[in-house]
Amino acid sequence: MAPHIAPVQTCEDFPSSVPVVIIGGGIVGLVAALTLSERGIPVIVLEKGVVAGEQSSRNQGWIRKTSRAPADMPLAVASDRLWARLPQKVGTDVGYREAGILFLARNEAEMEAHEAWIHSVEPLDLDSRLLTPGEIDRLVPGGRGNWAGGIYTPSDGRAEPSLAASAIARAAMAMGAIIVENCAVRSLVRSAGRVTGVVTERGEIGCDTVLLAGGLWSRRFLGNLGIDLPTLPLTVSVARTVPMDGPTEIAVGGPDFSFRKRADGGFVITQRSAIKAPITFDHLLIGRKYLSSLRSQGRYLRLAFGRDFIDDLTLPRRWKSGRISPFERMRIKDPAVDEGAIHEAFVALRAAWPIFDDAEIAELWAGTVDVTPDSLPVIDQVSEIAGLIVCSGFSGHGFGTAPAAGELAADILMGSTPIIDPKPYRFSRFER
Ligand SMILES: Cc1cc2nc3c(=O)[nH]c(=O)nc-3n(C[C@H](O)[C@H](O)[C@H](O)COP(=O)(O)OP(=O)(O)OC[C@H]3O[C@@H](n4cnc5c(N)ncnc54)[C@H](O)[C@@H]3O)c2cc1C
């Protein structure tokens, strides 16, 4: 089950060489392609499935600073500015609205955590503020929840995942980028320790630089080259309702539900505390690196041991570039929906805001995110292979930060002044 994606007429043919190849037609790779094209650098984007077929169309469309790790805030703040300019840049409305985000707190301990976060980002002078239960009633009327309070950031936003990546892809192509779907990159061609090309399922392309923006597949791609990018998969199930009257334009996160108004008048709904952790071989390999994040986030996780373990094991971890790669075997990762979690979300949501009694589900889907041990992405040159840059591991919040992340990747690639300090995103932090 997959959400609708605005169609993009991509290219069939590509030249035998180009300065830059981008692996992955998700929102991050596409922003980088648009940025490089605007700067006059010829680029080819190779996508094994379809543009935005994985995380970039399946997400909830929240553009969030609230409760984000302080180290990630410069990227989020820079992205806000770029989102505001994006409709003009791509020539179409992608549903971007500064509609605000609100997280509800059940008890004083949760309020204290929100207060501590506001304190930690004080130097940034954000518009985030704590809310009393009365203020929540005024902002999101018709509620019956018994909240201790909440945290609210009016300048947080939303955009439509079904529109944004496609619009960026079209704009990049209008600037000269070549985007090819159904074309997996199997491996790199290297000479004297640096990249000289890529091997695709349709032959080789010579290039000077490769940007790996392969989402949850970047770990497997790098693993085949002997490089360990620690990311683990987590799966989130999503419901979309038909257009309906709702309580607010603000996106609201409760303990066991979340809702976000869509541009078409419907809502996107999830069970926030039911994130499926499908156990794979990688959990055995690198799970220990996640112990500290498990202590704070572990209560949201539901471990699942089953089909995912077998599916993952049957995909090779090492392969030769003359052979079919895992990326051709799984063109689009389309995980099973956890209908039980969706049911729980609706029960909790209807108890909190009875207006959702009338909600009618139009569509369900699930998506798998790529989570690093510290929940920050890697945006960096790979030290072992000159000319290879990686931009992956967005840990479930890379839709909002994609505009600045893709631009940062382009800056690193070109050696130009970076849009923000890239230090939090260094690959080498995992060596410690
Ligand atoms: C259910 C869900 C809810 C989310 N909610 C939010 C939210 O509200 N706000 C937010 O900010 N973020 C959210 N996220 C996270 C966000 O969607 C991702 O962080 C972001 O889309 C990552 O973009 P990406 O381009 O890195 O990855 P992707 O969109 O996954 O794109 C990577 C692409 O690379 C392609 N690829 C991989 N390997 C190869 C190869 N070898 N050759 C060719 N192509 C390859 C894949 O097919 C894929 O299309 C959510 C994610 C999910 C799944």
The ligand as a Tripos MOL2 file, in Angstrom:
@<TRIPOS>MOLECULE
LIG
   53    58     1     0     0
SMALL
NO_CHARGES

@<TRIPOS>ATOM
      1 C1          5.8870    6.9210    8.0470 C.3       1 LIG1
      2 C2          6.9290    8.0090    8.0710 C.ar      1 LIG1
      3 C3          6.6430    9.2240    8.6780 C.ar      1 LIG1
      4 C4          7.6000   10.2580    8.6590 C.ar      1 LIG1
      5 N1          7.2310   11.4950    9.1040 N.ar      1 LIG1
      6 C5          8.0990   12.5360    8.9580 C.ar      1 LIG1
      7 C6          7.6910   13.8610    9.2700 C.ar      1 LIG1
      8 O1          6.5380   14.1110    9.6100 O.2       1 LIG1
      9 N2          8.6070   14.8560    9.1530 N.ar      1 LIG1
     10 C7          9.8890   14.6130    8.7410 C.ar      1 LIG1
     11 O2         10.6800   15.5500    8.6910 O.2       1 LIG1
     12 N3         10.2820   13.3700    8.3750 N.ar      1 LIG1
     13 C8          9.4240   12.3370    8.4640 C.ar      1 LIG1
     14 N4          9.8010   11.0790    8.0850 N.ar      1 LIG1
     15 C9         11.1820   10.8580    7.6310 C.3       1 LIG1
     16 C10        11.3930   11.3620    6.2060 C.3       1 LIG1
     17 O3         10.3970   10.8600    5.3530 O.3       1 LIG1
     18 C11        12.7790   10.9070    5.7210 C.3       1 LIG1
     19 O4         13.7640   11.2860    6.6780 O.3       1 LIG1
     20 C12        13.1600   11.5360    4.3930 C.3       1 LIG1
     21 O5         12.1320   11.3480    3.4440 O.3       1 LIG1
     22 C13        14.4450   10.8730    3.9040 C.3       1 LIG1
     23 O6         14.6470   11.2210    2.5510 O.3       1 LIG1
     24 P1         15.7610   10.4650    1.7390 P.3       1 LIG1
     25 O7         15.8030   11.0950    0.4030 O.co2     1 LIG1
     26 O8         16.9960   10.3990    2.5640 O.co2     1 LIG1
     27 O9         15.2620    8.9390    1.6680 O.3       1 LIG1
     28 P2         14.1890    8.2120    0.7520 P.3       1 LIG1
     29 O10        12.9850    9.0250    0.5360 O.co2     1 LIG1
     30 O11        13.9860    6.8630    1.3600 O.co2     1 LIG1
     31 O12        14.9210    8.1020   -0.6450 O.3       1 LIG1
     32 C14        16.0240    7.2650   -0.8810 C.3       1 LIG1
     33 C15        15.8610    6.7200   -2.2830 C.3       1 LIG1
     34 O13        17.0610    6.0800   -2.6920 O.3       1 LIG1
     35 C16        16.7280    5.0270   -3.5400 C.3       1 LIG1
     36 N5         17.8920    4.1220   -3.5940 N.ar      1 LIG1
     37 C17        18.4940    3.5270   -2.5440 C.ar      1 LIG1
     38 N6         19.5590    2.8080   -2.9520 N.ar      1 LIG1
     39 C18        19.6390    2.9530   -4.2960 C.ar      1 LIG1
     40 C19        20.5190    2.4450   -5.2730 C.ar      1 LIG1
     41 N7         21.5630    1.6460   -4.9650 N.pl3     1 LIG1
     42 N8         20.3160    2.7890   -6.5740 N.ar      1 LIG1
     43 C20        19.2760    3.6140   -6.9020 C.ar      1 LIG1
     44 N9         18.3990    4.1120   -5.9960 N.ar      1 LIG1
     45 C21        18.5840    3.7880   -4.6970 C.ar      1 LIG1
     46 C22        15.5000    4.4260   -2.8800 C.3       1 LIG1
     47 O14        14.7350    3.6530   -3.7800 O.3       1 LIG1
     48 C23        14.7690    5.6690   -2.3930 C.3       1 LIG1
     49 O15        13.7770    6.1050   -3.2820 O.3       1 LIG1
     50 C24         8.8880   10.0270    8.0980 C.ar      1 LIG1
     51 C25         9.1760    8.7970    7.5030 C.ar      1 LIG1
     52 C26         8.2100    7.7950    7.4750 C.ar      1 LIG1
     53 C27         8.5320    6.4840    6.7950 C.3       1 LIG1
@<TRIPOS>BOND
     1     1     2 1
     2     2     3 ar
     3     2    52 ar
     4     3     4 ar
     5     4     5 ar
     6     4    50 ar
     7     5     6 ar
     8     6     7 ar
     9     6    13 1
    10     7     8 2
    11     7     9 ar
    12     9    10 ar
    13    10    11 2
    14    10    12 ar
    15    12    13 ar
    16    13    14 ar
    17    14    15 1
    18    14    50 ar
    19    15    16 1
    20    16    17 1
    21    16    18 1
    22    18    19 1
    23    18    20 1
    24    20    21 1
    25    20    22 1
    26    22    23 1
    27    23    24 1
    28    24    25 2
    29    24    26 1
    30    24    27 1
    31    27    28 1
    32    28    29 2
    33    28    30 1
    34    28    31 1
    35    31    32 1
    36    32    33 1
    37    33    34 1
    38    33    48 1
    39    34    35 1
    40    35    36 1
    41    35    46 1
    42    36    37 ar
    43    36    45 ar
    44    37    38 ar
    45    38    39 ar
    46    39    40 ar
    47    39    45 ar
    48    40    41 1
    49    40    42 ar
    50    42    43 ar
    51    43    44 ar
    52    44    45 ar
    53    46    47 1
    54    46    48 1
    55    48    49 1
    56    50    51 ar
    57    51    52 ar
    58    52    53 1
@<TRIPOS>SUBSTRUCTURE
     1 LIG1         1 GROUP 0 **** ****
